[in-house]
Structures are given as structure tokens and as C-alpha cells.
Amino acid sequence: MIRLGNSIRLTRREVERFTKITGFEPVNVRTLDDLDRYVRKCKAHYWGESEDTRFLHFLLDEQRSRCLA
């Protein structure tokens, strides 16, 4: 992730990872709030208590953490 003040830009690799995890491309993600909104929407789309759902939510959180590292 490239960050300049409040603005961010996901790298091509990060976009590919998020898309691979969720099936949804993170479009118009220009701030950290946008990124958090994208993650929340994906988690809401894939809701539930199954082990697969928990793992998907874990992957989303890990990918977001990688972006901020």
C-alpha cells in the first residue's frame, strides 16, 4: 500500500490478493476508511458461524494488517 497523508493506493498485488480472497475487486479504495468499508462489506456478504467463514474473515483481517505494516 502506498500512503500519502489520508490517501492510500493499493498495489496491484494487494488488489489481486483481496480479489482472490473475496471474489470482489476493491474499487474506489482511496482512504483507510474506504478499505475498512470494503472489508466490512465483504464480511457482511460472507456472514455466518462456520469454520470457513471464520477463516475467510481471518484472511481479510490479515491482508488488511499486511497493508498497514
N, C-alpha and C positions, 0 to 999 in steps of 0.2 A: 504494500500500500504506500502510495506517495501522499504525504500530508503537507499542507501549507496553510497554517492557521486553522480555521474551522473547515476548510475544504479538504476533501480526500479524493484520491483516484485509485481504484483497484487495478492491480496489474492484470495482464491477460491471464496469467497462471491462476491468480486468485479468482477471477471470474469463472474460469474453467472448473476450478475445484468446487465453488459454490453451486455451479450448474450441475456438476456431476452428482453432488450430494443430494440436491433438492429436485432437480429437473426443471428449475426455474432460473433463468438468467437474471442476475442482479442489475437491472437497468435503472438509470437515473439515480444511482447511489453517489451522491456528491458530498455528503457530510456523515459524521458518525451517527447522527440521529437517523439518517436515511438507511444506514447499514443496520442499525438496531431495528428499525421498522421492517426491513426486509427479513431479518432473522425471525422477528415475531410473527410476521405473516406466514412464513414457511412453517414455523412450529404450529401455528393455528391450523394450517392446511393439513399437516400430518399430526393430528392430535390423537391421544389415546394413552393407554397404560401398558401396552405390550412392550416386550423387550426390544423389538425392532424400533418402535417409536422412541423409546428412551435412548437407544443407541444413535438414532438419527439426530435427536436433539443434542446429544453429547458431541456429535461430529460438527454440528453447526456452531456450538459454543467454542469448540477447539479451533475451528477455522477462523472465527471472529477473533479469538485470542492471538492466533498467529499473525493476523493482520496488524494488531496493535503492538506486537513485540518489536 
